[in-house]
Each structure stands twice: as C-alpha cells, then as structure tokens.
Amino acid sequence: MPASAETASYRLNHVMLRVKDPKKSLEFYENVLGMDVIDKHDGGDFTLYFLAYQHQKGVSRGEREAILELTHNHGTENDDSFAYHNGNNEPKGFGHLCVSVDDIQAACDRFEKLGVKFQKRLTDGKMRNIAFILDPDNYWIEIIATNKPQ
C-alpha cells in the first residue's frame, strides 16, 4: 500500500538502545563501526548519545535518518551483575541492527582483528552472505554487503 499524502514526509529518525557502559559502547560504535557522535544530552541521571554516519552532513538531527541513540542510565557501569536484555534470548523481542558495507569479507576480517565477538560468521550456517557481530551489551548487528548478491 503506497504512502498517503499525510505520511509522505515521515522518516525513521532513530532507534534507541540502552547501554551499560558508555565508554565501551562509544568505543565500539565509533572505532569498530565508524559512527560519529553527532549530539549528546545530559539528563542528570542519564546521558543520551546520538550516533550516525556522516553521509547526511548539513542537515539537522531531526531531518536525518538512521541515527542510533545510546542511552546510559548512570551507575549501571559499576554493577558487575547488571545486563540489558538484547531481545534475542527468551522472551524474544528486539532482534538486531544492520550495517551495510562495501566489502563484507574485508569488514569481517577487520572485526576479527579487532577482537569483535561474532554471533554468526560468514562461514556459519546456510546464509553465507551475512554476518552478525555483538556490541558490548550483546546487541546483534547484522553485517551485509552494500550490493548484496542475489
């Protein structure tokens, strides 16, 4: 069903994930996945970090698409037993994020060298054209090729 005139300007702006330790999460999303912090909000007992790829420079945060909001509730990083539910354990809910890359084999080789945890390598299972890596909170991130083979 095509978009109606009333919703033609709508866009998915961001997705929010709660993170235990912002230092570890920011290091992962900036250094492993190459995202940039484009905005930050201190809410007193929580901090919001907005990350994105810089393909949409020159537009406001509200006009952009595909932003990742990391929400840190202060103090969780000091509790060794604290963990967020990633949605892939029972009860299941949230599934994963997805990042497309130009060369999936090179990206996976780089993740391997960086010590990134894999949920699924390219060589695992039937679908040999996707991989899944895990962020510091064990959220799944699907890795696909920009020009995925048919």
Backbone as CSV, one residue per row, in Angstrom:
resi,resn,N_x,N_y,N_z,CA_x,CA_y,CA_z,C_x,C_y,C_z
1,MET,0.844,-1.168,0.000,0.000,0.000,0.000,0.896,1.241,0.000
2,PRO,0.785,2.106,-0.946,1.646,3.287,-1.025,1.375,4.263,0.111
3,ALA,2.396,5.073,0.419,2.251,6.087,1.463,1.193,7.099,1.052
4,SER,0.440,7.532,2.028,-0.576,8.550,1.741,0.086,9.925,1.771
5,ALA,-0.619,10.912,1.284,-0.111,12.279,1.292,0.200,12.731,2.719
6,GLU,-0.594,12.246,3.681,-0.384,12.646,5.076,0.925,12.112,5.653
7,THR,1.430,10.982,5.156,2.645,10.379,5.723,3.844,10.453,4.788
8,ALA,3.719,11.113,3.666,4.790,11.149,2.663,6.093,11.729,3.203
9,SER,6.024,12.626,4.177,7.247,13.249,4.698,7.803,12.530,5.923
10,TYR,7.156,11.472,6.389,7.630,10.750,7.565,8.935,10.032,7.232
11,ARG,9.803,9.901,8.219,11.042,9.136,8.071,11.409,8.523,9.407
12,LEU,12.037,7.380,9.377,12.530,6.766,10.607,13.783,7.523,11.003
13,ASN,13.737,8.209,12.117,14.836,9.070,12.526,15.881,8.320,13.343
14,HIS,15.460,7.635,14.414,16.454,6.937,15.218,15.868,5.742,15.957
15,VAL,16.788,4.916,16.428,16.487,3.760,17.260,17.307,3.934,18.529
16,MET,16.718,3.600,19.683,17.422,3.761,20.953,17.765,2.401,21.550
17,LEU,18.996,2.283,22.032,19.439,1.118,22.779,19.953,1.590,24.134
18,ARG,19.623,0.865,25.176,20.177,1.155,26.494,21.534,0.463,26.593
19,VAL,22.519,1.167,27.135,23.865,0.604,27.254,24.336,0.675,28.699
20,LYS,25.079,-0.331,29.088,25.590,-0.425,30.458,26.753,0.535,30.678
21,ASP,27.733,0.524,29.783,28.954,1.319,29.953,29.182,2.156,28.699
22,PRO,28.939,3.464,28.776,29.048,4.286,27.573,30.457,4.331,26.993
23,LYS,31.480,4.224,27.813,32.854,4.251,27.282,33.077,3.073,26.339
24,LYS,32.675,1.880,26.769,32.840,0.679,25.934,31.968,0.768,24.684
25,SER,30.718,1.222,24.862,29.804,1.293,23.723,30.246,2.337,22.707
26,LEU,30.653,3.518,23.181,31.107,4.556,22.261,32.363,4.119,21.522
27,GLU,33.277,3.452,22.227,34.489,2.945,21.571,34.111,1.975,20.454
28,PHE,33.149,1.099,20.719,32.714,0.122,19.722,32.086,0.818,18.517
29,TYR,31.086,1.657,18.759,30.354,2.258,17.643,31.199,3.267,16.870
30,GLU,32.121,3.953,17.546,32.986,4.903,16.841,34.152,4.201,16.149
31,ASN,34.876,3.356,16.884,36.114,2.774,16.352,35.908,1.501,15.542
32,VAL,34.928,0.700,15.888,34.686,-0.543,15.151,33.762,-0.289,13.960
33,LEU,32.654,0.441,14.198,31.674,0.657,13.131,31.804,2.006,12.439
34,GLY,32.662,2.900,12.919,32.938,4.150,12.224,31.863,5.214,12.320
35,MET,31.007,5.133,13.324,29.975,6.154,13.506,30.551,7.332,14.286
36,ASP,29.902,8.478,14.186,30.310,9.676,14.918,29.209,10.092,15.878
37,VAL,29.602,10.603,17.048,28.632,11.213,17.949,28.256,12.557,17.333
38,ILE,26.978,12.713,17.010,26.527,13.962,16.389,25.790,14.855,17.375
39,ASP,25.438,14.296,18.542,24.761,15.085,19.568,24.835,14.310,20.875
40,LYS,24.750,15.045,21.976,24.796,14.438,23.306,23.879,15.254,24.202
41,HIS,23.144,14.565,25.076,22.246,15.248,26.005,22.460,14.681,27.399
42,ASP,22.771,15.552,28.362,22.931,15.142,29.754,21.619,15.385,30.471
43,GLY,20.993,14.328,30.927,19.709,14.430,31.609,19.821,14.329,33.115
44,GLY,21.016,14.511,33.660,21.205,14.422,35.105,21.585,13.022,35.534
45,ASP,20.610,12.120,35.589,20.913,10.742,35.977,20.999,9.806,34.774
46,PHE,20.950,10.375,33.586,21.140,9.602,32.359,21.798,10.504,31.317
47,THR,22.439,9.882,30.338,23.039,10.615,29.217,22.624,9.931,27.926
48,LEU,22.276,10.751,26.934,21.907,10.260,25.612,23.023,10.603,24.636
49,TYR,23.442,9.641,23.848,24.450,9.831,22.812,23.793,9.499,21.479
50,PHE,23.842,10.432,20.535,23.272,10.215,19.208,24.416,10.008,18.230
51,LEU,24.435,8.847,17.561,25.495,8.498,16.628,24.930,8.298,15.236
52,ALA,25.744,8.631,14.237,25.313,8.451,12.852,26.541,8.413,11.957
53,TYR,26.317,7.925,10.769,27.333,8.042,9.730,27.207,9.429,9.133
54,GLN,28.289,9.952,8.627,28.303,11.344,8.159,27.933,11.474,6.684
55,HIS,27.019,10.636,6.216,26.547,10.713,4.835,25.519,11.816,4.637
56,GLN,24.981,12.335,5.726,23.931,13.346,5.644,24.372,14.638,6.334
57,LYS,25.559,15.085,6.054,26.075,16.310,6.670,25.231,17.504,6.251
58,GLY,25.163,18.480,7.140,24.476,19.715,6.812,22.977,19.693,7.052
59,VAL,22.454,18.607,7.631,21.038,18.575,7.963,20.898,18.439,9.479
60,SER,19.813,18.927,10.011,19.599,18.872,11.453,19.366,17.434,11.895
61,ARG,19.524,17.202,13.216,19.298,15.858,13.747,17.879,15.393,13.434
62,GLY,16.909,16.278,13.479,15.523,15.909,13.214,15.254,15.550,11.766
63,GLU,16.096,16.011,10.840,15.919,15.720,9.413,16.669,14.473,8.969
64,ARG,17.597,14.014,9.791,18.424,12.874,9.403,17.656,11.578,9.514
65,GLU,18.225,10.548,8.926,17.695,9.196,9.066,18.809,8.299,9.583
66,ALA,18.408,7.177,10.164,19.340,6.139,10.600,20.294,6.614,11.694
67,ILE,19.749,7.240,12.716,20.530,7.647,13.885,20.387,6.554,14.942
68,LEU,21.464,6.311,15.663,21.446,5.379,16.778,21.567,6.192,18.053
69,GLU,20.596,6.070,18.937,20.647,6.732,20.236,21.056,5.706,21.280
70,LEU,22.151,5.971,21.975,22.579,5.122,23.080,22.198,5.839,24.367
71,THR,21.430,5.171,25.212,21.000,5.746,26.479,21.735,5.060,27.610
72,HIS,22.432,5.880,28.405,23.160,5.351,29.557,22.509,5.864,30.827
73,ASN,22.002,4.956,31.644,21.483,5.298,32.964,22.655,5.202,33.931
74,HIS,23.044,6.327,34.488,24.255,6.415,35.302,24.254,5.385,36.433
75,GLY,25.405,4.744,36.608,25.606,3.766,37.661,25.618,2.328,37.182
76,THR,25.003,2.058,36.041,24.962,0.673,35.561,26.352,0.129,35.283
77,GLU,27.270,1.005,34.886,28.627,0.556,34.557,29.393,0.047,35.782
78,ASN,28.911,0.381,36.978,29.588,-0.024,38.212,29.031,-1.302,38.819
79,ASP,28.010,-1.889,38.200,27.356,-3.086,38.713,27.734,-4.278,37.835
80,ASP,28.635,-5.121,38.333,29.116,-6.264,37.549,28.016,-7.230,37.142
81,SER,26.937,-7.305,37.908,25.871,-8.259,37.590,24.803,-7.663,36.668
82,PHE,24.919,-6.378,36.352,23.906,-5.715,35.542,24.084,-6.042,34.066
83,ALA,22.970,-6.337,33.380,22.993,-6.564,31.931,21.620,-6.240,31.374
84,TYR,21.597,-5.677,30.172,20.342,-5.444,29.482,19.977,-6.677,28.677
85,HIS,18.694,-6.899,28.477,18.182,-7.988,27.641,18.348,-7.552,26.189
86,ASN,19.003,-8.359,25.369,19.264,-7.963,23.981,18.125,-8.296,23.024
87,GLY,17.073,-8.929,23.516,15.918,-9.248,22.684,16.022,-10.568,21.950
88,ASN,17.188,-11.212,21.983,17.364,-12.462,21.259,17.343,-13.687,22.161
89,ASN,17.299,-13.453,23.467,17.098,-14.532,24.423,15.620,-14.527,24.801
90,GLU,15.144,-15.614,25.409,13.728,-15.677,25.808,13.472,-14.706,26.949
91,PRO,12.383,-13.997,26.970,11.421,-13.892,25.889,11.969,-13.009,24.780
92,LYS,11.817,-13.466,23.540,12.376,-12.737,22.410,11.556,-11.494,22.112
93,GLY,12.246,-10.497,21.581,11.608,-9.238,21.215,12.440,-8.560,20.159
94,PHE,13.142,-7.506,20.541,14.025,-6.792,19.626,15.001,-7.782,18.998
95,GLY,15.321,-7.593,17.705,16.201,-8.534,17.015,17.605,-8.016,16.798
96,HIS,17.771,-7.007,15.927,19.115,-6.554,15.611,19.096,-5.234,14.847
97,LEU,20.266,-4.615,14.785,20.536,-3.501,13.886,21.185,-4.101,12.647
98,CYS,21.327,-3.313,11.583,22.007,-3.794,10.385,22.853,-2.681,9.805
99,VAL,24.086,-3.015,9.434,25.008,-2.084,8.786,25.435,-2.705,7.463
100,SER,25.357,-1.923,6.396,25.829,-2.415,5.101,27.238,-1.893,4.853
101,VAL,28.055,-2.726,4.248,29.465,-2.412,3.990,29.793,-2.721,2.534
102,ASP,30.799,-2.036,1.994,31.192,-2.266,0.599,31.779,-3.659,0.375
103,ASP,32.653,-4.095,1.284,33.344,-5.380,1.141,33.133,-6.161,2.430
104,ILE,32.177,-7.070,2.428,31.811,-7.771,3.656,32.946,-8.657,4.175
105,GLN,33.705,-9.278,3.293,34.813,-10.123,3.746,35.883,-9.276,4.424
106,ALA,36.229,-8.145,3.829,37.229,-7.248,4.431,36.730,-6.716,5.775
107,ALA,35.440,-6.373,5.855,34.874,-5.878,7.113,34.955,-6.955,8.191
108,CYS,34.592,-8.185,7.853,34.636,-9.273,8.826,36.063,-9.599,9.242
109,ASP,36.995,-9.540,8.295,38.407,-9.748,8.636,38.874,-8.673,9.621
110,ARG,38.464,-7.425,9.387,38.820,-6.312,10.281,38.208,-6.522,11.659
111,PHE,36.924,-6.925,11.723,36.284,-7.182,13.011,37.026,-8.269,13.768
112,GLU,37.445,-9.313,13.039,38.200,-10.413,13.656,39.498,-9.885,14.269
113,LYS,40.234,-9.068,13.516,41.495,-8.498,14.017,41.279,-7.606,15.230
114,LEU,40.135,-6.925,15.285,39.821,-6.037,16.409,39.290,-6.793,17.627
115,GLY,39.098,-8.103,17.492,38.611,-8.913,18.610,37.116,-8.789,18.858
116,VAL,36.370,-8.386,17.834,34.920,-8.257,17.951,34.304,-9.647,18.074
117,LYS,33.315,-9.773,18.962,32.618,-11.055,19.116,31.629,-11.231,17.968
118,PHE,31.608,-12.433,17.419,30.676,-12.786,16.352,29.547,-13.647,16.914
119,GLN,28.347,-13.374,16.468,27.216,-14.267,16.709,27.137,-15.272,15.558
120,LYS,27.480,-14.791,14.348,27.485,-15.641,13.154,28.542,-15.119,12.196
121,ARG,29.470,-15.971,11.824,30.471,-15.615,10.829,29.922,-15.910,9.428
122,LEU,30.577,-15.375,8.420,30.153,-15.626,7.037,30.135,-17.112,6.705
123,THR,31.002,-17.869,7.331,31.115,-19.304,7.040,30.118,-20.156,7.810
124,ASP,29.357,-19.556,8.719,28.394,-20.304,9.544,27.034,-20.385,8.863
125,GLY,26.392,-21.524,8.998,25.010,-21.672,8.555,24.831,-21.639,7.048
126,LYS,23.577,-21.481,6.633,23.220,-21.506,5.219,23.430,-20.161,4.533
127,MET,23.221,-19.075,5.261,23.307,-17.736,4.661,24.752,-17.238,4.745
128,ARG,25.518,-17.507,3.694,26.946,-17.194,3.676,27.239,-15.756,3.260
129,ASN,26.193,-14.949,3.060,26.400,-13.572,2.609,26.079,-12.549,3.704
130,ILE,25.877,-13.018,4.951,25.664,-12.115,6.075,26.456,-12.598,7.277
131,ALA,26.769,-11.661,8.151,27.405,-11.986,9.422,26.667,-11.217,10.513
132,PHE,26.831,-11.651,11.738,26.304,-10.935,12.893,27.428,-10.757,13.897
133,ILE,27.644,-9.509,14.327,28.602,-9.226,15.383,27.826,-8.763,16.611
134,LEU,28.503,-8.737,17.749,27.876,-8.329,19.003,28.547,-7.072,19.537
135,ASP,27.738,-6.139,20.008,28.300,-4.945,20.637,28.595,-5.258,22.106
136,PRO,29.123,-4.315,22.887,29.471,-4.609,24.285,28.302,-5.061,25.159
137,ASP,27.058,-4.723,24.791,25.889,-5.165,25.544,25.231,-6.392,24.910
138,ASN,25.922,-7.016,23.973,25.453,-8.214,23.262,24.258,-7.969,22.364
139,TYR,24.059,-6.717,21.925,23.075,-6.459,20.880,23.658,-6.989,19.569
140,TRP,22.821,-7.630,18.769,23.255,-8.187,17.500,23.281,-7.094,16.443
141,ILE,24.318,-7.108,15.621,24.422,-6.187,14.489,24.683,-7.033,13.246
142,GLU,23.724,-7.033,12.346,23.863,-7.766,11.089,24.768,-6.959,10.167
143,ILE,25.666,-7.648,9.489,26.558,-7.022,8.515,26.203,-7.604,7.152
144,ILE,25.846,-6.713,6.213,25.508,-7.134,4.862,26.353,-6.351,3.867
145,ALA,26.470,-6.878,2.677,27.169,-6.174,1.602,26.242,-5.107,1.016
146,THR,26.810,-3.968,0.680,26.029,-2.889,0.067,25.322,-3.396,-1.178
147,ASN,26.041,-4.114,-2.006,25.464,-4.719,-3.203,25.351,-6.210,-2.973
148,LYS,24.367,-6.589,-2.183,24.165,-7.979,-1.789,23.936,-8.854,-3.013
149,PRO,24.683,-9.969,-3.131,24.445,-10.882,-4.251,23.050,-11.474,-4.199
150,GLN,22.450,-11.678,-5.357,21.104,-12.232,-5.418,21.116,-13.728,-5.281
